[in-house]
Amino acid sequence: MKKVAIYGYYRSEKSFTYLLVLLDMLMERQVEVVFQKAFYDKLLEHRNYSDEKPEFLLKSYPKFDTFTGYKDLPEDIDLIFTYGGDGTILRAITFIKDKNIPIFGINAGRLGFLATVQKEQLEKAINQYFEGQYSISERDLVAIETQPEVPEIKAMNFALNELVINRKNTTAMIAVDTFLDDEYLSTYWADGLIIATPTGSTAYSLSCGGPIIAPDSKDFIINPIAPHNLTVRPLVIPNKFDIKLKVSSRESAFLISLDSRMHSLPIDTKITVHKAAFTIKLIQFQQNSFIKTIQKKLLWGRDERN
């Protein structure tokens, strides 16, 4: 018997109709289910409006066990379902970290480059999963160290999409001295700097003019945000490099984000970026492959005349 975890992001009562489909299919297969506690508590508060007479959403189900985070997520979990969108997956990896648990992303949101199973496809995808008709897409992450050490960053020093350095409390540019290992690359005068993984190539970096990279590429993207010098362009490098960064600014601090987890750092903080020691595994179905996803989400190959 399998054991799975479920984590989600609250949107609306009506969107949870598909979550009940998921639970029914898991119960039929006698799969043990545990919920992330905050999400479970939300579900217990809300009603199912799919019927004429609304009832509490989980009324017909037994009480489920819960977990709160990485430390109490059971080690014997075979799979974690995320219900929401790409942001939900990014939050879920903070529970998983190096536990090597695959993620089955259900997209109840809009774009969905990571959570590629649309909620309307859920029943088909669940059947495919239990029939073994899926693959594992293994994704590299970035990790950082700071000097001096920052305890709150050290506890969660990784990102699946990107690391971003931004200016703080100023409209003036910042300067970011950048080294590959110990060889000087450039000083970026810009609003900020993105270090993106192949997974993150379809996220913030893409909106800043960066390239799209296949998820299994062993690369990083260095992409300045609104650079002062127009000859400066995004750079793709092998992820074997340590990227060393030193920020200069008119202000005494700058901002750094790891998948939107934001921190303020003193201006004299030095940062080293490298490939994380672990990977994240995403469940992939043929109908939602990387190529099919970018074709659908970015409208590639579509003739607007038809």
Disulfide bonds with the S-S distance in Angstrom:
none
